[in-house]
Amino acid sequence: MSPLLSCQKISKRFGATPLFGDLSFAIEEGDRIGLVGPNGSGKSTLLRVLAGIEEPDAGVVSFRRLSRLAYVPQHPELPSDQTVASILVAAIAAGDLDEATRTARVRVTLGRSGFYALRPLPEEHHEDAEHQREGIHREHRADAES
């Protein structure tokens, strides 16, 4: 079977500084991957290239047909005056779901994502990990809808 994602000789520079060059690899179904490196080494840039948010300077990124890649930024910008639930409700298309179904989907997804409180989060609790978890949840929700 073909890989979920493959890269052939991708390169990316930040100004005159090369972040990575002639990078080739494949990700197969069931692979578990870690991306480790010092700050500024191009980890986030590589992920944005893989997600199609940025273009590589050279090379090709390809996906298996019908596969999907989601990118959750390290520091997502989310409104601090809303609950996680209200953000999710706004993200779910209202057209094809009745209120009870939408509410149930939000509650199930919140529980799976580790959120149980539906009150606004105080400013001191708006940590990057919580924002990342919200972004991951949003991508899970998008997967369920497609």
N, C-alpha and C positions, 0 to 999 in steps of 0.2 A: 504494500500500500504506500502511497506517496506521503511525504512528510506534511505535517500541518503547516509548517512554515519553513522556507529555506531562503538563505541569503547567499549570493554569489558575488564575491569580490566587492563588497560595499565599502565605501570610504566616506569620511566626513571630516571637514576641517572647521575650526572656529578661528576665523581670520587666517593668519599664517600658520597657526598651530594645528597639526593633525591630531584629531581625537582617536580615530581608528582608520586603518587602511587595509585594503584587500582582505576584508573579514568575510569568511565563508563558513556557514554552519547550517544544520538542519535541526528542527525540533519535531520529534516523532510523537505520536499519540502515546500518552502514559509517561512521557519524560517529566522529570522534576528538575527544575533549573534554578540556580542561584547566580546572581550577577553581582560580583564583588569587585571593588576597586576604590582607590582614594577619591576624595572630593575633587571634582573638576576633571576627572579622567574620561568622561563621556558616557557614563552609564545611562543617565536620563535621556541624553541625546540619542543614544542607540535605541532605547525603548520608543522614543517619539518617531524615529525612522521606521522601526518595525510596525508601529501603529499607523503609519501613513500620514502623520501630522507634519513631519518634515521629510523632505526628499534627500536621499543620499547624494553626495557629490558625484559618485560613480557606483556602478554595480546595480544589482537587481534583487528586490525582495519579492518573494512570491508565496502565495497561500494555496492550500488545498481548496478546491471548489467547495462552496457552502460553509467554509470555516469563517470564524470571526475573531478578531483580536480587539480587546478593549484596553485602553490606557487610563490609569488613574494617576493624576499628577501628585508629586510629593507634597505640594502645598496647595490643595484645591481652595478656590475662593468660594465660600459658602456664606449665606446670610446668617448673622449671629442672632437675629431677633426671631428666628423661626425654629420650630421643632424639626427633628429629623423626619417625623411623620408628615408634617406639612410640606416639606420639600419633596418627599416621595409622592404624596397625593398629587402635587402639582406636576410631577414628572410622568405620571401615568395618564395615558390618553383617556379622557372622560367619555368619548363618543361610544365605545363599544362595551363599557362596563357599567352595571348599575352600582349605586352607592354602596350596597351591602357587599358586593363582590370586591369593589375597590378597597373598602375598609379592611376586609378579610385579607386581601393580598398584601396590603401595607403591614398589617399586624404580623402575619406569618414571616414576611421578609425582614421586618425589624427584629423579630426573635432569632431568626437564622443569622442575622448580622451582629447579634449581641447587644441590641438596643431594647430596653424594656420601658423606659420612662418616656412619656409623650409630652413632657413639659419643655419650654424653651431651655436651652443649655446656657448656664451662666458663662460669662466671658472667660473665667479662669479655667473652664473645662473644655474649651475649644482647642484641643490638642491636635497635632498633625495626625496622630493615629486614628482619632475619631473621624476626622475629615476623610482620611483614606478609606476607613470602613464605610462611610457614607458613599464614597465614590465607587467602591467595590459593589456595594448593594445596588447602586443605580445601574451598574453594568449587568448584574444578575437579573435585575428587573427587565432590562432591555432584551436580554437573552430569552427570558420567559415569554416576552411579547412577540418575538420573531419566530 
